Structure formats: C-alpha cells, structure tokens
C-alpha cells in the first residue's frame, strides 16, 4: 500500500514542475541534488508549492496527468484556489515540513 502524492514545484526559472511520489520530502531533496528529473536538473533550486495525497497510485497518476494537461494559467488558478502563493520566494520544503510538525 503506502501513500501516494502528486506535487507541484516552482523552479528557479519560474516554471512549474509536477510529479508523482510516495515521499514528498525525499523527492524534493532529490530534485535539488540534481538527481530528481532531467527537467529540474538545470532549474535548481526548486521549491515545493503544493502536494496532495491519494489513496492509490492509480488515482495519483491520473491526477498528475490531468494537471499536466492544463495550461499554465489554469494550473496557477487551481493552485491559487488551494491557497498557494505563486512567487519565486516561496517557502522552502524544510520550512514547510517544520511548520507542519509544529501544527
């Protein structure tokens, strides 16, 4: 079983990257170490903007595909609707995780 997520990250060049993972923190660290994906390797550092949990891998992969089919403005509208602020100075993943632990 396990937990399945899709995540959206903001790259250094202000592009959005969407992916699937079972461990968001580890995946973001991999991207920032240059081992996460070819796309993000030259666009580091990346900052996690959004992650959503799904019950199954299939559901997560379908959601990832659907999100990737949207235009950039549709993605930004969705993220804004989820309370995400799209800006280059978005909070780093470590700070986000620390805030969650304090909540």
Buried (B, 14 or more C-beta within 10 A) or exposed (E): EEEBBBBBBBBEEEEBBBBBBEEBBEBBBBBBEEEBBEEBEEBBBBBBBBBBEBEEBEEBBEBBEEBEEEEEEEBBEBBEEEEBEBEEEBBBBEEBBEEEEEE
